[in-house]
Amino acid sequence: MSLKERIKHVESCIQAACDRSGRKREDVNIVAVTKYVSLELTRSVLDEGIVHIGENRPQNAVPKWEALQGRGVWHFIGHLQSRKVKDVIGRFQYIHSLDRLSLALELEKRAAALDTTILAFLQVNVSGEESKQGITPEEATEFLKETASLTRVKIIGLMTMAPIVDDPEQARPVFRKLRELRDELNAQGLTKEPLTELSMGMSDDFEVAIEEGATWVRLGTLLVGKGEET
Ligand SMILES: *Cc1c(COP(=O)(O)O)cnc(C)c1O
């Protein structure tokens, strides 16, 4: 499939998931995860009108970002070591993988130094798998209290990764729990503005995630491919 065909296919799946769940298409944003693919393909993705680019390794993302002169809106989606924060701030407008207080503080410090800001999703390990990053749902209240005074890091929602399962239906409870957690946190009024965003759903499970309220889906394999075959 060509990139154009892939985009068309993904679009029709997203529209169908919105129709099934009574949601508006414009409430679902696509992050094209370009971590597996070349600079050229990443450029083609932007040329096709996709604005949001997701990368998970600073060492791969920075050269691409430089070559593309920061075209698009960049989303950091992987585990971020504190010493790599300096590569992310000033280039990425979003981080989906805020998973510890020390990282929030380092982001705040680096963003202040560059007089910029970053929008963040608090990564929650809903499934409880040991291999997954993220705070536990129980820790979320405390985390939001501890980060409430930050002015450079703005937490706009929650992110999770579902377990790898054979049937995407098995991921549904994880997505539903993330939405319920967001609603509970908002009811507690911990943030200046309510958490509106849910970053959940990847190539194998994004349709179920949309049905459960995803406002950002992170699509790599299905949308841009995994190598050079597109
Ligand atoms: C790689 C990655 C994705 C995209 O995965 P696909 O299954 O290829 O769509 C989404 N989110 C995160 C955090 C990733 O690391």
The ligand as an SDF file (V2000), in Angstrom:
LIG
                    3D

 15 15  0  0  0  0  0  0  0  0999 V2000
    5.8070    2.6190   18.5580 C   0  0  0  0  0  0  0  0  0  0  0  0
    4.7720    3.2530   19.3740 C   0  0  0  0  0  0  0  0  0  0  0  0
    3.5030    3.4860   18.8470 C   0  0  0  0  0  0  0  0  0  0  0  0
    3.0750    3.0430   17.4620 C   0  0  0  0  0  0  0  0  0  0  0  0
    2.9710    1.6500   17.4140 O   0  0  0  0  0  0  0  0  0  0  0  0
    2.3110    0.9020   16.1600 P   0  0  0  0  0  0  0  0  0  0  0  0
    1.7960   -0.3630   16.7450 O   0  0  0  0  0  0  0  0  0  0  0  0
    3.4030    0.6960   15.1790 O   0  0  0  0  0  0  0  0  0  0  0  0
    1.2170    1.7600   15.6550 O   0  0  0  0  0  0  0  0  0  0  0  0
    2.5810    4.1420   19.6570 C   0  0  0  0  0  0  0  0  0  0  0  0
    2.8940    4.5340   20.8970 N   0  0  0  0  0  0  0  0  0  0  0  0
    4.0960    4.3340   21.4310 C   0  0  0  0  0  0  0  0  0  0  0  0
    4.3730    4.8070   22.8130 C   0  0  0  0  0  0  0  0  0  0  0  0
    5.0750    3.6870   20.7010 C   0  0  0  0  0  0  0  0  0  0  0  0
    6.2850    3.4720   21.2410 O   0  0  0  0  0  0  0  0  0  0  0  0
  1  2  1  0
  2  3  1  0
  2 14  2  0
  3  4  1  0
  3 10  2  0
  4  5  1  0
  5  6  1  0
  6  7  2  0
  6  8  1  0
  6  9  1  0
 10 11  1  0
 11 12  2  0
 12 13  1  0
 12 14  1  0
 14 15  1  0
M  END
$$$$
